[in-house]
Amino acid sequence: MTQKETKKIQKDDFREGVVEENFLTLHNDDVHSFDYVIDALIDVCSHGYEQATQCTMLVHYKGKCDVKKGAFDALKPLKDALIERELNATID
């Protein structure tokens, strides 16, 4: 192949080996107590107390916080569990 020639990349090859990373984001709702949200993050997301507290503070002051990173299939049950506890969560 010469310098002027370019190698064509097939569309299938481009995405091969790329892992999609999604974020489970918790949003502020101004309804639930800090303790309620901390307990939910510990139970649902397996956070330690300090991590759950930090995430809760970020949600309160910033409006949202990424609480978990991973594949969509792994995050979906966690999102559903947070929503069952009447918390606002999305997967971005």
Secondary structure, 3 states (H helix, E strand, C coil): CCCCCCCCCCHHHHHCCCCCCEEEEEECCCCCCHHHHHHHHHHHHCCCHHHHHHHHHHHHHHCEEEEEEECHHHHHHHHHHHHHCCCEEEEC
